[in-house]
């Protein structure tokens, strides 16, 4: 009985993946080259929506993590991302697809990296767990911290991953 149930579940999942692929929905494979489009939405400090081929693409910025909306600097980080990107043409280099189906990406506006700009402004942390070799992000964070820019003006800022973990039931 248990084997049959597992077989049925596996069959249903396989069928779902095949149908999504037939409908043109990317399941796990990021595009091999950068895509371009205007930014049409800002969800928070590290998530935006880009219109690519008349379809919205939800993008999570790679290598950084910004304060959550309920955290200090959460709203400021969203405003900073909006000022850098909203309504502008961006280039999106997809590096991964996260568990929520977002394209985890390096984003540039007029050749300038948005991910790096947010760290330089003190609006984001370098997300070392997922970008351990991103020396540019590491260095930008060290400079912003030393200059007490943005969230680094707080004497003891709480990283968003710790904030999320503390809020879990």
N, C-alpha and C positions, 0 to 999 in steps of 0.2 A: 504494500500500500504506500509506504513512504517513498519507495523508488519510483513508483508511478507518479506520485505528486511532484517529486523533483524533476522528472522528465517533462511533465506538463508545464511546470514553471519555466524550465529551460527553453522549451519550445515556444512558449509565449514571448519570452524575452527576445529570442532570436527573431521571431516574426516581427516584433516591434522595431527592432533595429533595422531589419530589411525594409519595412514600410517607411520608416523615417528617412532612410537613405534614398528610397524611391521618390519621396516627396522633396528631396533636396535639402533636408535638414542635416547639418553636420553633427555627427554623434560624438566622435572623439578625435577626429583628425584635424588639426589646425591647418590653415592655408600655408602653402610653401613659400609664398612671397607676400610682402606687405600689401595691405588693402588701404584704400583711401576713401574718405567721405567726410561730410560735415558732422559735427557733434550736435545732436538734437536733444540730448538730455543729460542731466547730472544727477546721479542718485545720492552720492555722498562724496567724501573727499578722495576716494580712490576708485570710483566706479562711474563710468559714463556710457552713453549710448551713441553709436555712430551709424549713420545711414549709409549702407553699402549696397549698391545695386538695388535700390528702392526697398531694402529690408533693414530693420534695426538690428544692430550687432551690439550686445551688451559686453562691455570691456572692463575688466578688472586690471588696474595698473600693476605690472610685474615689478617685484623687488622692493616694494614699499608697502607700508600700512599706515593709514591715517587714523586719527582719533574717531571713535564711534560718535554718532549724532548726539548721544546723551553725555558724552565726555567733554571736558574743557577742550577747546579748540576744534571740536567736531564741526560746528557750523562754519568756523573760519576756514577750515580745510576745504569744505565744500565750495565756499565762495572763491577760494584761491584756484581750485580746479576749474570752476566756471569762468573766472576771468582769463585763465590761460587758454581755454578751449571752446567754450560755448559759441556755437554759430560759426566756428572756424573749420577750415579744411584740415584734417589730420591724416597722418600716416600711421597705420597700426601694424606692428610686427608681432603676430601672434606666436607666443612661446609655449602655451599649454592651454588646456581647457580644464576649468576647475569643476568641483563636484556639483556646482549650481548651473553648469552649462555656460558660464561666462568665458570669454576669450581672455586669458591672462596675457597681457601684452605690454610691449614697449611702445609708447606713443610719442610722436613728434608733431610739432606745429612749426611750419616754415623751417624745418631742419633742427629745431631746438627740442631736446627731450623734456617732456612734461614730467615724467617720473622723477628725473633728477632735479628739475626746477622746484618741485614741491619739497624735496628734502633740503635743498639749498635755502628755501624760505623758512624752514623750520615748521612746515605744515605736515610733515610725514616722517616716520621712522624708516630707516633702512631695515628691510625685513630679512635679516640675516639667515633665518631658518630656510627660506626659499631662494635666496640669492647670495649664498655664502662667498662667492668670488667676485661680487660686484664692487670692485675697489672704488669706482667713481661715486657710488652711493655711500659707501663707508666713509670716504674722505669728506664728502659734502655734509654728512651728518656730523662729523667731528668739528667741522668749521662752524656750522650753524649752532651747535651746542656751545662751543667756546664763545661765540658772539651773543649767546642767549637770544637767538632769533625765534620768533613764533612760540611754539610749545616749550621750547627750552628756556623761556623766561620764567616758567614755573620751576620752583626749586626742586620738585620731585615729581616730574610728569609720569603718569602711568601708561605704559605701552598698551595699545588696544588689545593685543592678544591676552594680556593679563586681565584687562577689564572684562573681556568676553568670558574668560575662564571663571572669574569671580562671580559672574551673573548667572552661570549655568546652575540649574536646580540639582 
